[in-house]
Amino acid sequence: MGWRRGQAYGRDLRDRVMAAAGSARAVAAQFCVSVSYVVKARQRRERLGDAAPGPQRSHTRRKLAHLHDAIAVYAAERPDATADEYRAWLLAEHGVYASAGLT
């Protein structure tokens, strides 16, 4: 399994990278990770004593956060509404476009 944006590398790979000797460039090539990752993981180990990943966080606000109460009321009134009906209601009532994509 490869790395995906927003996810930390697995602990086993992290441990192997940290145990490897050599330059950051050589270690990165050996384990197919970026040089930046090797440097930052080594710096984290020196700074904190452990190379474990920090918490993953997103600094983007949730688009529908201010509508959670309204969505809950709509859902209670229409328990069998489809996702398309929710999207149409959000656009008509609140002027907010919500995509149908799943993440």
N, C-alpha and C positions, 0 to 999 in steps of 0.2 A: 504494500500500500504506500503510495507516495504522499508527500506533504500536500496539504490543501490550505489555502489562505485562511488565516484565523485560527489555525490549529497548531499546537506545539508538536514537535517531533516526539516520537515515542521514547520512553525512558531507556530502553535497551540501546537505541542508536545514540542517544545523548551520552550514555555511559561509555560506549565504545569510542566515540569521538573524543571524550575527555581523557580516556586512557591512552590514546594514540600519541606517540611522540613525533616531533617534527614541526615544520613550519605550518602555519595556518593554511597556506595554499596547498601544501602536500596532503594534509589531513582532509581538507575539503575535497580534493580530487579523489582521494582514496574512498571516501564515504558518500560521494555524490551529493554534497551539501555545499552551500555557498561559503566563501571565505569569510564573509561578514558574520555568518552564523557561528563559525568556529571562534572568531575573535570575540564576539559578544558573549558566547557561552564561557569562554575562558575568563573574560573580565568579570562575569557574574560570579564564577567560582572563586576568583581572587577576592572580590568585594564581599560576598556573602558566605563563603565557605561551602557553598553547594551550587551546582549548576542546574538545579531543578527549575522548570519553567515558572514564570510568574503568572499571575491570573490574566486570562484573555479578556479584553474589554474593548468595547466599541464606543467611540465618543459621538456617535450619531444618535440623535434623539429618535425615539420611535414615532413614526408618522401618525399613528392613530391613538397615541396615549391620551390625548385630551378628549377623545370620543369614547373611551371604554365604558363609561356609565350609559351613554346613549345607545351604544351597541348592545349592552346587556339588556336594556329595556326592550329594544327591537327584537332581540333573540327570545325574550320571555313572551312577547306578544305573538311571535311567529316562529314557533319551535321547529317547523319543518322547512324553513326558508333555505334556498340554495345559496351557494357562494356568489353566483351571478346576481341573485336578488339583493344580497348584502352590498355588493359592489355598486349596483344601480342606485340603491337607497343612499349609500354614502355620497355618491356623486350628486344626486338630485337634492338631498336634504342639507348636505354639509359642504358641497363643492370640493370634495376630496376624492381623487382618483386612487383606487387601490388595484394593483395588478392581480392577475389570477395565478401568477407563478408561485411555485412552492419552493421554500428554501430549506 
